[in-house]
């Protein structure tokens, strides 16, 4: 079953993507060409995949681990609903998930 995920870029442009259950949100965003660097490749050693989860979705996700919360302390523009996209494994229940990519995001792979 395909899952629809919408990424909202800093300028407000919405990019709708599709994914399969079990895929990682970071990889889905990268495959769509979005500026999610993921320097540490999902090892929670950076915050370059930081996204802001839509408020109506935030409490439906599994809670962030203590390690993820610690890393989010380093994320520019972090908010209450911030998460590391590398730590979100998509499930069928997440169909319709919306996340915003902060304005401070920059993907060095694209420079």
FENKA-V330751 format. One record per backbone hydrogen bond with DSSP energy under -0.5 kcal/mol. NH is the residue of the N-H (numbers start at 0). CO is the residue of the C=O. If there is no record, write none. Layout:
BEGIN
nh: {NH;NH}
co: {CO;CO}
END
This chain:
BEGIN
nh: {2;4;4;5;6;6;7;8;8;11;14;15;16;18;20;21;22;24;25;27;28;29;30;31;32;33;35;36;36;40;42;49;50;51;52;52;53;56;57;58;59;60;60;68;69;70;71;72;72;73;74;77;81;82;84;84;86;87;88;89;89;93;94;95;96;96;98;99;100;101;104;107;109;110}
co: {18;2;16;96;4;14;98;6;12;8;6;13;4;2;0;89;19;87;84;23;24;25;26;27;29;28;33;34;47;37;39;46;82;99;50;80;97;53;53;54;56;56;57;64;65;66;67;68;69;70;71;74;78;50;48;82;83;84;86;22;87;90;91;3;3;93;5;51;7;99;101;105;106;107}
END
